Amino acid sequence: MIQVHYFASLREAVGTDVEALPAAQAGKVSEIRARLRARGGAWSEALGEQRRVLAAVNQRMARPDTQVADGDELAFFPPVTGG
């Protein structure tokens, strides 16, 4: 299983903060994001290709081509700004 976490506005948009995906859905961050986006509705909007969404795998910043394997934790979150 892959634990997928959603933070801040993404969590609000998709209506959950965490879900488990079967290991069969492992792959690159970009591939997982595309599969989630394909759910349509709020998922498509929140994880849209034009939206800037950051990712972390096992609490380390990840790129779209970062591999996610069975047992990993994947987090999606919007960019953070500070003042």
N, CA, C and O atoms as CSV, one atom per row, in Angstrom:
chain,resi,resn,atom,element,x,y,z
A,1,MET,N,N,0.839,-1.185,0.000
A,1,MET,CA,C,0.000,0.000,0.000
A,1,MET,C,C,0.882,1.246,0.000
A,1,MET,O,O,2.003,1.244,0.510
A,2,ILE,N,N,0.346,2.289,-0.580
A,2,ILE,CA,C,0.971,3.607,-0.564
A,2,ILE,C,C,0.043,4.524,0.221
A,2,ILE,O,O,-1.150,4.600,-0.074
A,3,GLN,N,N,0.571,5.206,1.200
A,3,GLN,CA,C,-0.216,6.182,1.955
A,3,GLN,C,C,-0.074,7.534,1.253
A,3,GLN,O,O,1.037,8.040,1.093
A,4,VAL,N,N,-1.193,8.113,0.838
A,4,VAL,CA,C,-1.176,9.406,0.160
A,4,VAL,C,C,-1.821,10.430,1.088
A,4,VAL,O,O,-2.963,10.260,1.518
A,5,HIS,N,N,-1.084,11.489,1.391
A,5,HIS,CA,C,-1.552,12.549,2.282
A,5,HIS,C,C,-1.790,13.817,1.466
A,5,HIS,O,O,-1.056,14.116,0.524
A,6,TYR,N,N,-2.819,14.544,1.845
A,6,TYR,CA,C,-3.161,15.816,1.199
A,6,TYR,C,C,-3.156,16.893,2.276
A,6,TYR,O,O,-3.702,16.696,3.362
A,7,PHE,N,N,-2.543,18.023,1.976
A,7,PHE,CA,C,-2.413,19.085,2.962
A,7,PHE,C,C,-3.035,20.389,2.485
A,7,PHE,O,O,-3.145,20.650,1.287
A,8,ALA,N,N,-3.436,21.198,3.459
A,8,ALA,CA,C,-3.933,22.558,3.250
A,8,ALA,C,C,-5.100,22.591,2.264
A,8,ALA,O,O,-6.061,21.839,2.421
A,9,SER,N,N,-5.025,23.453,1.252
A,9,SER,CA,C,-6.145,23.620,0.322
A,9,SER,C,C,-6.445,22.348,-0.471
A,9,SER,O,O,-7.586,22.141,-0.884
A,10,LEU,N,N,-5.457,21.506,-0.688
A,10,LEU,CA,C,-5.706,20.245,-1.390
A,10,LEU,C,C,-6.596,19.338,-0.546
A,10,LEU,O,O,-7.515,18.703,-1.064
A,11,ARG,N,N,-6.320,19.281,0.745
A,11,ARG,CA,C,-7.138,18.470,1.657
A,11,ARG,C,C,-8.578,18.963,1.643
A,11,ARG,O,O,-9.516,18.166,1.601
A,12,GLU,N,N,-8.746,20.268,1.677
A,12,GLU,CA,C,-10.093,20.849,1.659
A,12,GLU,C,C,-10.806,20.550,0.340
A,12,GLU,O,O,-12.000,20.253,0.328
A,13,ALA,N,N,-10.081,20.629,-0.751
A,13,ALA,CA,C,-10.686,20.425,-2.074
A,13,ALA,C,C,-11.135,18.988,-2.296
A,13,ALA,O,O,-12.224,18.754,-2.820
A,14,VAL,N,N,-10.303,18.017,-1.899
A,14,VAL,CA,C,-10.636,16.624,-2.176
A,14,VAL,C,C,-11.406,15.958,-1.040
A,14,VAL,O,O,-11.903,14.843,-1.197
A,15,GLY,N,N,-11.505,16.630,0.092
A,15,GLY,CA,C,-12.334,16.139,1.177
A,15,GLY,C,C,-11.745,15.033,2.028
A,15,GLY,O,O,-12.479,14.336,2.730
A,16,THR,N,N,-10.428,14.860,1.977
A,16,THR,CA,C,-9.773,13.856,2.819
A,16,THR,C,C,-8.338,14.282,3.070
A,16,THR,O,O,-7.753,15.040,2.295
A,17,ASP,N,N,-7.787,13.789,4.152
A,17,ASP,CA,C,-6.390,14.123,4.426
A,17,ASP,C,C,-5.441,12.968,4.139
A,17,ASP,O,O,-4.234,13.172,4.006
A,18,VAL,N,N,-5.982,11.752,4.043
A,18,VAL,CA,C,-5.119,10.601,3.760
A,18,VAL,C,C,-5.947,9.476,3.136
A,18,VAL,O,O,-7.130,9.309,3.434
A,19,GLU,N,N,-5.301,8.723,2.276
A,19,GLU,CA,C,-5.925,7.527,1.707
A,19,GLU,C,C,-4.829,6.529,1.384
A,19,GLU,O,O,-3.663,6.891,1.225
A,20,ALA,N,N,-5.216,5.284,1.290
A,20,ALA,CA,C,-4.285,4.223,0.928
A,20,ALA,C,C,-4.572,3.784,-0.501
A,20,ALA,O,O,-5.720,3.542,-0.874
A,21,LEU,N,N,-3.514,3.688,-1.288
A,21,LEU,CA,C,-3.630,3.188,-2.652
A,21,LEU,C,C,-2.954,1.825,-2.729
A,21,LEU,O,O,-1.942,1.599,-2.066
A,22,PRO,N,N,-3.496,0.921,-3.523
A,22,PRO,CA,C,-2.860,-0.391,-3.677
A,22,PRO,C,C,-1.446,-0.254,-4.249
A,22,PRO,O,O,-1.160,0.660,-5.022
A,23,ALA,N,N,-0.583,-1.167,-3.858
A,23,ALA,CA,C,0.799,-1.146,-4.348
A,23,ALA,C,C,0.854,-1.191,-5.871
A,23,ALA,O,O,1.812,-0.707,-6.474
A,24,ALA,N,N,-0.163,-1.766,-6.491
A,24,ALA,CA,C,-0.202,-1.842,-7.955
A,24,ALA,C,C,-0.237,-0.454,-8.593
A,24,ALA,O,O,0.064,-0.311,-9.778
A,25,GLN,N,N,-0.600,0.559,-7.824
A,25,GLN,CA,C,-0.645,1.923,-8.352
A,25,GLN,C,C,0.656,2.677,-8.105
A,25,GLN,O,O,0.722,3.885,-8.332
A,26,ALA,N,N,1.688,1.979,-7.643
A,26,ALA,CA,C,2.991,2.608,-7.456
A,26,ALA,C,C,3.533,3.047,-8.810
A,26,ALA,O,O,3.088,2.573,-9.856
A,27,GLY,N,N,4.481,3.940,-8.774
A,27,GLY,CA,C,5.093,4.457,-9.995
A,27,GLY,C,C,5.687,5.811,-9.713
A,27,GLY,O,O,6.006,6.127,-8.567
A,28,LYS,N,N,5.838,6.604,-10.729
A,28,LYS,CA,C,6.367,7.956,-10.566
A,28,LYS,C,C,5.306,8.850,-9.937
A,28,LYS,O,O,4.108,8.617,-10.092
A,29,VAL,N,N,5.764,9.873,-9.229
A,29,VAL,CA,C,4.850,10.851,-8.625
A,29,VAL,C,C,3.898,11.394,-9.685
A,29,VAL,O,O,2.699,11.512,-9.434
A,30,SER,N,N,4.411,11.724,-10.856
A,30,SER,CA,C,3.572,12.288,-11.919
A,30,SER,C,C,2.501,11.307,-12.375
A,30,SER,O,O,1.388,11.719,-12.701
A,31,GLU,N,N,2.817,10.017,-12.401
A,31,GLU,CA,C,1.843,9.004,-12.819
A,31,GLU,C,C,0.731,8.853,-11.784
A,31,GLU,O,O,-0.442,8.731,-12.137
A,32,ILE,N,N,1.103,8.861,-10.521
A,32,ILE,CA,C,0.098,8.758,-9.457
A,32,ILE,C,C,-0.794,9.983,-9.461
A,32,ILE,O,O,-2.014,9.874,-9.335
A,33,ARG,N,N,-0.189,11.142,-9.604
A,33,ARG,CA,C,-0.973,12.383,-9.664
A,33,ARG,C,C,-1.952,12.340,-10.833
A,33,ARG,O,O,-3.103,12.750,-10.681
A,34,ALA,N,N,-1.525,11.857,-11.984
A,34,ALA,CA,C,-2.397,11.764,-13.155
A,34,ALA,C,C,-3.564,10.812,-12.905
A,34,ALA,O,O,-4.696,11.093,-13.300
A,35,ARG,N,N,-3.285,9.676,-12.242
A,35,ARG,CA,C,-4.373,8.735,-11.936
A,35,ARG,C,C,-5.381,9.349,-10.971
A,35,ARG,O,O,-6.586,9.147,-11.119
A,36,LEU,N,N,-4.897,10.090,-9.994
A,36,LEU,CA,C,-5.808,10.755,-9.050
A,36,LEU,C,C,-6.614,11.832,-9.770
A,36,LEU,O,O,-7.815,11.971,-9.536
A,37,ARG,N,N,-5.965,12.586,-10.634
A,37,ARG,CA,C,-6.634,13.646,-11.402
A,37,ARG,C,C,-7.728,13.063,-12.293
A,37,ARG,O,O,-8.754,13.703,-12.524
A,38,ALA,N,N,-7.507,11.854,-12.789
A,38,ALA,CA,C,-8.464,11.198,-13.685
A,38,ALA,C,C,-9.778,10.854,-12.983
A,38,ALA,O,O,-10.755,10.502,-13.645
A,39,ARG,N,N,-9.814,10.950,-11.672
A,39,ARG,CA,C,-11.064,10.727,-10.939
A,39,ARG,C,C,-12.105,11.780,-11.292
A,39,ARG,O,O,-13.305,11.568,-11.119
A,40,GLY,N,N,-11.631,12.917,-11.788
A,40,GLY,CA,C,-12.529,13.987,-12.203
A,40,GLY,C,C,-12.944,14.875,-11.039
A,40,GLY,O,O,-12.468,14.714,-9.916
A,41,GLY,N,N,-13.831,15.805,-11.324
A,41,GLY,CA,C,-14.371,16.700,-10.305
A,41,GLY,C,C,-13.307,17.453,-9.534
A,41,GLY,O,O,-12.382,18.018,-10.116
A,42,ALA,N,N,-13.449,17.453,-8.207
A,42,ALA,CA,C,-12.523,18.180,-7.339
A,42,ALA,C,C,-11.097,17.676,-7.496
A,42,ALA,O,O,-10.147,18.450,-7.375
A,43,TRP,N,N,-10.938,16.368,-7.770
A,43,TRP,CA,C,-9.601,15.799,-7.951
A,43,TRP,C,C,-8.918,16.408,-9.162
A,43,TRP,O,O,-7.743,16.771,-9.107
A,44,SER,N,N,-9.655,16.515,-10.247
A,44,SER,CA,C,-9.110,17.070,-11.482
A,44,SER,C,C,-8.703,18.525,-11.293
A,44,SER,O,O,-7.671,18.968,-11.797
A,45,GLU,N,N,-9.519,19.245,-10.569
A,45,GLU,CA,C,-9.223,20.664,-10.344
A,45,GLU,C,C,-8.052,20.843,-9.375
A,45,GLU,O,O,-7.129,21.606,-9.658
A,46,ALA,N,N,-8.083,20.152,-8.243
A,46,ALA,CA,C,-7.052,20.321,-7.212
A,46,ALA,C,C,-5.674,19.876,-7.690
A,46,ALA,O,O,-4.666,20.488,-7.335
A,47,LEU,N,N,-5.626,18.820,-8.488
A,47,LEU,CA,C,-4.354,18.270,-8.946
A,47,LEU,C,C,-4.112,18.538,-10.431
A,47,LEU,O,O,-3.317,17.850,-11.071
A,48,GLY,N,N,-4.800,19.536,-10.969
A,48,GLY,CA,C,-4.690,19.878,-12.379
A,48,GLY,C,C,-3.264,20.157,-12.828
A,48,GLY,O,O,-2.419,20.587,-12.043
A,49,GLU,N,N,-3.018,19.904,-14.093
A,49,GLU,CA,C,-1.668,20.086,-14.633
A,49,GLU,C,C,-1.167,21.524,-14.502
A,49,GLU,O,O,0.033,21.750,-14.344
A,50,GLN,N,N,-2.075,22.491,-14.566
A,50,GLN,CA,C,-1.672,23.886,-14.467
A,50,GLN,C,C,-1.493,24.341,-13.022
A,50,GLN,O,O,-0.943,25.415,-12.777
A,51,ARG,N,N,-1.947,23.545,-12.073
A,51,ARG,CA,C,-1.813,23.893,-10.661
A,51,ARG,C,C,-0.418,23.550,-10.169
A,51,ARG,O,O,0.115,22.481,-10.465
A,52,ARG,N,N,0.157,24.460,-9.422
A,52,ARG,CA,C,1.464,24.186,-8.816
A,52,ARG,C,C,1.210,23.386,-7.543
A,52,ARG,O,O,0.654,23.900,-6.572
A,53,VAL,N,N,1.620,22.141,-7.561
A,53,VAL,CA,C,1.460,21.228,-6.430
A,53,VAL,C,C,2.822,20.600,-6.155
A,53,VAL,O,O,3.469,20.074,-7.060
A,54,LEU,N,N,3.243,20.662,-4.911
A,54,LEU,CA,C,4.507,20.060,-4.514
A,54,LEU,C,C,4.251,18.653,-3.983
A,54,LEU,O,O,3.137,18.319,-3.582
A,55,ALA,N,N,5.293,17.843,-3.987
A,55,ALA,CA,C,5.165,16.467,-3.504
A,55,ALA,C,C,6.373,16.113,-2.649
A,55,ALA,O,O,7.467,16.650,-2.824
A,56,ALA,N,N,6.145,15.201,-1.728
A,56,ALA,CA,C,7.218,14.637,-0.912
A,56,ALA,C,C,6.999,13.131,-0.832
A,56,ALA,O,O,5.865,12.664,-0.728
A,57,VAL,N,N,8.082,12.386,-0.882
A,57,VAL,CA,C,8.035,10.935,-0.714
A,57,VAL,C,C,8.850,10.624,0.537
A,57,VAL,O,O,10.031,10.957,0.635
A,58,ASN,N,N,8.189,9.982,1.479
A,58,ASN,CA,C,8.828,9.653,2.759
A,58,ASN,C,C,9.455,10.890,3.403
A,58,ASN,O,O,10.573,10.849,3.917
A,59,GLN,N,N,8.704,11.985,3.357
A,59,GLN,CA,C,9.044,13.262,3.987
A,59,GLN,C,C,10.274,13.940,3.384
A,59,GLN,O,O,10.940,14.737,4.044
A,60,ARG,N,N,10.564,13.619,2.137
A,60,ARG,CA,C,11.632,14.304,1.394
A,60,ARG,C,C,11.028,14.868,0.116
A,60,ARG,O,O,10.256,14.198,-0.569
A,61,MET,N,N,11.384,16.088,-0.190
A,61,MET,CA,C,10.857,16.720,-1.396
A,61,MET,C,C,11.099,15.812,-2.596
A,61,MET,O,O,12.152,15.190,-2.733
A,62,ALA,N,N,10.090,15.757,-3.459
A,62,ALA,CA,C,10.160,14.845,-4.607
A,62,ALA,C,C,9.885,15.594,-5.901
A,62,ALA,O,O,9.210,16.624,-5.916
A,63,ARG,N,N,10.418,15.058,-6.976
A,63,ARG,CA,C,10.186,15.593,-8.313
A,63,ARG,C,C,9.124,14.724,-8.984
A,63,ARG,O,O,8.821,13.635,-8.495
A,64,PRO,N,N,8.558,15.187,-10.091
A,64,PRO,CA,C,7.563,14.379,-10.794
A,64,PRO,C,C,8.069,12.992,-11.193
A,64,PRO,O,O,7.278,12.053,-11.283
A,65,ASP,N,N,9.376,12.849,-11.434
A,65,ASP,CA,C,9.909,11.555,-11.855
A,65,ASP,C,C,10.395,10.680,-10.691
A,65,ASP,O,O,10.960,9.610,-10.917
A,66,THR,N,N,10.180,11.127,-9.459
A,66,THR,CA,C,10.555,10.330,-8.289
A,66,THR,C,C,9.675,9.085,-8.207
A,66,THR,O,O,8.453,9.171,-8.329
A,67,GLN,N,N,10.293,7.947,-8.004
A,67,GLN,CA,C,9.571,6.676,-7.900
A,67,GLN,C,C,8.935,6.537,-6.509
A,67,GLN,O,O,9.539,6.886,-5.495
A,68,VAL,N,N,7.720,6.027,-6.490
A,68,VAL,CA,C,7.000,5.723,-5.258
A,68,VAL,C,C,6.772,4.218,-5.256
A,68,VAL,O,O,6.230,3.664,-6.212
A,69,ALA,N,N,7.186,3.562,-4.179
A,69,ALA,CA,C,7.096,2.108,-4.093
A,69,ALA,C,C,6.138,1.686,-2.986
A,69,ALA,O,O,5.713,2.497,-2.163
A,70,ASP,N,N,5.815,0.416,-2.988
A,70,ASP,CA,C,4.977,-0.164,-1.944
A,70,ASP,C,C,5.568,0.169,-0.576
A,70,ASP,O,O,6.767,-0.002,-0.357
A,71,GLY,N,N,4.729,0.641,0.340
A,71,GLY,CA,C,5.168,0.996,1.684
A,71,GLY,C,C,5.577,2.444,1.835
A,71,GLY,O,O,5.815,2.899,2.954
A,72,ASP,N,N,5.665,3.186,0.734
A,72,ASP,CA,C,6.057,4.596,0.796
A,72,ASP,C,C,4.887,5.486,1.202
A,72,ASP,O,O,3.719,5.109,1.110
A,73,GLU,N,N,5.248,6.670,1.650
A,73,GLU,CA,C,4.284,7.714,1.965
A,73,GLU,C,C,4.488,8.844,0.944
A,73,GLU,O,O,5.600,9.342,0.768
A,74,LEU,N,N,3.417,9.229,0.291
A,74,LEU,CA,C,3.439,10.306,-0.701
A,74,LEU,C,C,2.560,11.430,-0.197
A,74,LEU,O,O,1.418,11.198,0.199
A,75,ALA,N,N,3.077,12.637,-0.207
A,75,ALA,CA,C,2.301,13.792,0.243
A,75,ALA,C,C,2.218,14.820,-0.871
A,75,ALA,O,O,3.203,15.096,-1.556
A,76,PHE,N,N,1.026,15.383,-1.043
A,76,PHE,CA,C,0.814,16.488,-1.984
A,76,PHE,C,C,0.422,17.715,-1.180
A,76,PHE,O,O,-0.379,17.627,-0.249
A,77,PHE,N,N,0.994,18.869,-1.545
A,77,PHE,CA,C,0.679,20.100,-0.832
A,77,PHE,C,C,0.940,21.298,-1.738
A,77,PHE,O,O,1.763,21.234,-2.651
A,78,PRO,N,N,0.227,22.391,-1.470
A,78,PRO,CA,C,0.452,23.600,-2.272
A,78,PRO,C,C,1.735,24.289,-1.815
A,78,PRO,O,O,2.205,24.054,-0.702
A,79,PRO,N,N,2.300,25.138,-2.670
A,79,PRO,CA,C,3.481,25.898,-2.264
A,79,PRO,C,C,3.123,26.764,-1.053
A,79,PRO,O,O,1.988,27.219,-0.915
A,80,VAL,N,N,4.086,26.979,-0.200
A,80,VAL,CA,C,3.874,27.769,1.016
A,80,VAL,C,C,4.582,29.102,0.838
A,80,VAL,O,O,5.714,29.167,0.360
A,81,THR,N,N,3.891,30.158,1.231
A,81,THR,CA,C,4.516,31.471,1.223
A,81,THR,C,C,4.540,31.991,2.643
A,81,THR,O,O,3.700,31.626,3.465
A,82,GLY,N,N,5.469,32.814,2.915
A,82,GLY,CA,C,5.586,33.372,4.260
A,82,GLY,C,C,5.831,34.861,4.201
A,82,GLY,O,O,6.031,35.434,3.130
A,83,GLY,N,N,5.814,35.454,5.321
A,83,GLY,CA,C,6.011,36.901,5.344
A,83,GLY,C,C,6.842,37.315,6.501
A,83,GLY,O,O,7.109,38.503,6.676
